[in-house]
Amino acid sequence: MSLSRQLLFPCDAPAQRLDAFLAEALPDISRAQLKKLIDNRQVTCDGAGTKASFKLKGGEAIEVLVPPPQPCAALAEDIPLDILYEDQDLIVINKAAGMVVHPAAGHFHGTLVNALLHHCDDLAGIGGALRPGIVHRIDKDTSGVLVVTKNDQAHQHLAEQFHQHSIKREYLALIHGHLATPKGTIDKPLGRHPVQRKKFSTKARSNKRAVTHWRVIDNFSNEKFSLIRLQLETGRTHQIRVHLSDAGHPLIGDPLYGRRSELNNIKDQQLRTLIRQLPGQALHAHTLGFIHPRTGEYLEFSSDIPAPLGHIITYLQQGAPNHETDRNGRPI
């Protein structure tokens, strides 16, 4: 039996395409799946079928009929997982940098979903055949905490928390340069880059609001790097990477938004070697907090910075004694 999702387009909201509104309101359903639902007339607006391009003007009642979970098309693979927590409803993973979250073109094996299918008896299918249980993502080369749901009830509950921006998401990042103030907020909308389709931009024609809060942990004078803590108010694709790059402080080692020439300008040979050992951008999803979908209890999970990034920070902190550490004296 199909699951009915009821939505109301706000009366005071500016006009918006139906497909764009649904993509924002239902982040747990892929754009491709939403388009298929619209084309199959499983999306109605005020009781009538419509097109993806239909302009919502305010007050429309929208119903989305989501078909039953599909058998997963991804293959189970025996890949080790760093599990922080697990129960009947969800599993919290410390994802390694370099691991893709779910299968896609060019990455059908070795993903987190492949590993989870081997570990779990069942995963929620509402995310689609290649994204079972996936309610949010972090980039391939970003490490850190990620939650995956095991049933559709948990999936919908977590998806709503992400939609309401009530999830606590804190990241640690090593960036080029020193920010002008100890803390601040970047509030710039993001959208697909008009020319480079793999990138996102704050200057896109079609965009969504994106808000990133940041606070400086350490300023390193030897190479003018900074370690900062970031908290996401929204969770757009590449949000932190684009916001920091746009502000003139890209992530160290970012292959897409970073400064490739900067590495050659670093005088310290040992530091250059450490940076070359990074698997990707210097970004770690450090903390994730949410309300458990069954118990209503607030849960929060954190993970240590992975070794390649930790080695760089420790090396830099030799000349910066004022920094935050965990109970074992390691940078957090």
VODRENVO-98846 format. One record per residue (C-alpha): residue in three letters; x, y, z. Coordinates in steps of 0.05 Angstrom, whole numbers. Example, Ala and Ser with C-alpha at 12.3 -4.5 7.8 and 13.67 -1.06 7.14 Angstrom:
BEGIN
aa/east/north/up
ALA/246/-90/156
SER/273/-21/143
END
This chain:
BEGIN
aa/east/north/up
MET/0/0/0
SER/26/69/-18
LEU/43/118/37
SER/8/186/33
ARG/51/247/49
GLN/8/310/59
LEU/39/379/48
LEU/13/451/47
PHE/48/505/7
PRO/50/567/52
CYS/3/624/34
ASP/57/676/46
ALA/112/640/7
PRO/137/667/-60
ALA/115/628/-121
GLN/155/564/-132
ARG/156/506/-180
LEU/123/443/-153
ASP/185/399/-164
ALA/230/449/-129
PHE/183/453/-69
LEU/178/378/-63
ALA/253/369/-67
GLU/261/416/-8
ALA/202/389/32
LEU/218/315/21
PRO/295/310/23
ASP/290/235/36
ILE/262/224/-34
SER/310/235/-93
ARG/293/285/-148
ALA/290/228/-199
GLN/240/191/-156
LEU/198/254/-146
LYS/196/266/-221
LYS/174/194/-232
LEU/118/203/-180
ILE/95/267/-213
ASP/96/235/-283
ASN/56/175/-256
ARG/4/223/-227
GLN/21/201/-156
VAL/28/274/-137
THR/-35/316/-135
CYS/-45/390/-123
ASP/-114/408/-94
GLY/-136/338/-114
ALA/-115/341/-187
GLY/-54/314/-223
THR/-4/365/-248
LYS/64/376/-278
ALA/132/385/-246
SER/136/456/-274
PHE/69/476/-242
LYS/77/542/-205
LEU/52/541/-133
LYS/24/609/-112
GLY/4/597/-40
GLY/-45/554/-1
GLU/-44/492/-46
ALA/-55/425/-13
ILE/-7/373/-41
GLU/-10/298/-33
VAL/48/252/-51
LEU/34/177/-55
VAL/99/141/-42
PRO/97/68/-66
PRO/117/11/-19
PRO/192/1/-9
GLN/227/-32/-67
PRO/273/-91/-61
CYS/343/-63/-57
ALA/382/-65/-122
ALA/449/-54/-88
LEU/492/-114/-69
ALA/513/-132/1
GLU/589/-129/11
ASP/630/-149/71
ILE/662/-81/86
PRO/682/-63/157
LEU/641/-9/191
ASP/657/36/250
ILE/590/32/287
LEU/577/83/342
TYR/506/61/359
GLU/453/12/334
ASP/383/-10/353
GLN/321/-36/318
ASP/306/31/285
LEU/372/62/265
ILE/447/55/261
VAL/499/110/271
ILE/564/103/232
ASN/630/139/235
LYS/642/142/160
ALA/713/140/134
ALA/737/192/84
GLY/738/162/14
MET/674/122/23
VAL/615/140/-21
VAL/549/138/17
HIS/504/104/-34
PRO/513/72/-104
ALA/510/119/-163
ALA/542/124/-232
GLY/614/103/-226
HIS/606/80/-154
PHE/564/16/-151
HIS/610/-21/-104
GLY/646/-6/-39
THR/594/44/-14
LEU/565/52/55
VAL/500/22/30
ASN/536/-40/5
ALA/568/-48/73
LEU/503/-37/111
LEU/465/-88/69
HIS/516/-140/92
HIS/511/-118/165
CYS/435/-107/171
ASP/379/-155/157
ASP/336/-100/128
LEU/339/-26/112
ALA/283/24/98
GLY/267/25/24
ILE/234/93/19
GLY/299/124/-4
GLY/297/82/-68
ALA/329/18/-91
LEU/400/46/-87
ARG/391/89/-25
PRO/356/45/27
GLY/355/78/95
ILE/395/138/73
VAL/364/201/103
HIS/424/247/95
ARG/493/245/64
ILE/563/271/74
ASP/611/278/16
LYS/655/220/-5
ASP/719/252/22
THR/687/280/85
SER/693/235/146
GLY/648/232/207
VAL/581/216/238
LEU/521/194/196
VAL/454/162/216
VAL/418/110/174
THR/347/86/187
LYS/324/13/187
ASN/249/23/176
ASP/204/72/141
GLN/174/101/205
ALA/243/120/231
HIS/262/145/162
GLN/202/193/158
HIS/213/217/230
LEU/287/233/217
ALA/273/263/149
GLU/224/312/182
GLN/276/332/233
PHE/325/347/178
HIS/271/386/141
GLN/256/427/203
HIS/331/440/214
SER/326/413/285
ILE/383/363/277
LYS/449/384/311
ARG/505/379/260
GLU/574/404/278
TYR/636/399/234
LEU/710/413/244
ALA/749/442/186
LEU/819/465/171
ILE/819/525/125
HIS/865/574/88
GLY/874/641/122
HIS/848/674/185
LEU/776/696/191
ALA/764/769/209
THR/724/755/273
PRO/723/698/325
LYS/654/675/302
GLY/602/690/251
THR/549/666/202
ILE/548/657/127
ASP/478/664/99
LYS/482/656/24
PRO/436/614/-21
LEU/465/556/-60
GLY/448/525/-126
ARG/478/485/-183
HIS/537/521/-216
PRO/512/549/-283
VAL/572/522/-322
GLN/610/470/-280
ARG/555/419/-266
LYS/594/381/-212
LYS/599/445/-171
PHE/551/488/-131
SER/553/563/-126
THR/526/622/-87
LYS/514/657/-153
ALA/468/605/-184
ARG/404/628/-217
SER/362/576/-182
ASN/381/569/-109
LYS/359/553/-38
ARG/375/588/27
ALA/437/561/61
VAL/462/581/130
THR/528/562/162
HIS/551/585/232
TRP/625/583/248
ARG/672/594/307
VAL/748/596/307
ILE/783/544/350
ASP/855/560/330
ASN/892/609/285
PHE/959/582/262
SER/1009/636/245
ASN/1063/591/215
GLU/1025/578/150
LYS/964/622/163
PHE/914/565/170
SER/854/562/217
LEU/817/506/253
ILE/744/523/258
ARG/680/492/284
LEU/618/497/240
GLN/545/486/255
LEU/496/475/198
GLU/428/508/201
THR/412/480/132
GLY/444/421/97
ARG/453/437/23
THR/500/397/-21
HIS/572/422/-13
GLN/546/477/33
ILE/607/484/78
ARG/656/477/21
VAL/622/530/-22
HIS/609/579/35
LEU/682/577/58
SER/710/581/-12
ASP/664/639/-29
ALA/688/674/34
GLY/760/668/11
HIS/778/613/61
PRO/772/546/25
LEU/784/480/59
ILE/854/452/59
GLY/859/397/7
ASP/791/411/-26
PRO/799/385/-98
LEU/737/420/-124
TYR/734/487/-88
GLY/804/494/-60
ARG/868/528/-81
ARG/914/477/-116
SER/970/528/-121
GLU/971/539/-46
LEU/1005/472/-32
ASN/1065/492/-74
ASN/1071/557/-34
ILE/1078/522/33
LYS/1151/528/55
ASP/1148/474/109
GLN/1164/409/72
GLN/1138/364/128
LEU/1072/402/128
ARG/1067/395/53
THR/1077/320/59
LEU/1023/315/113
ILE/973/353/70
ARG/988/309/9
GLN/968/249/52
LEU/897/276/62
PRO/846/233/24
GLY/806/296/7
GLN/783/361/38
ALA/800/376/111
LEU/729/369/136
HIS/701/323/191
ALA/628/313/212
HIS/645/314/286
THR/577/314/321
LEU/506/292/304
GLY/447/300/351
PHE/374/283/340
ILE/310/258/373
HIS/302/183/371
PRO/241/167/327
ARG/213/114/375
THR/233/135/445
GLY/233/211/437
GLU/300/214/473
TYR/353/263/449
LEU/415/226/425
GLU/482/257/408
PHE/544/224/378
SER/614/248/364
SER/676/218/331
ASP/750/236/334
ILE/784/270/276
PRO/815/216/231
ALA/891/208/234
PRO/912/244/169
LEU/877/308/189
GLY/894/299/262
HIS/969/295/246
ILE/965/362/209
ILE/929/396/266
THR/976/368/319
TYR/1036/391/277
LEU/1007/461/270
GLN/988/465/344
GLN/1061/460/364
GLY/1061/535/356
ALA/989/546/380
PRO/980/525/453
ASN/909/552/461
HIS/865/498/431
GLU/809/450/449
THR/826/377/463
ASP/787/315/482
ARG/798/277/547
ASN/858/242/516
GLY/892/306/496
ARG/876/299/422
PRO/848/358/382
ILE/772/360/375
END
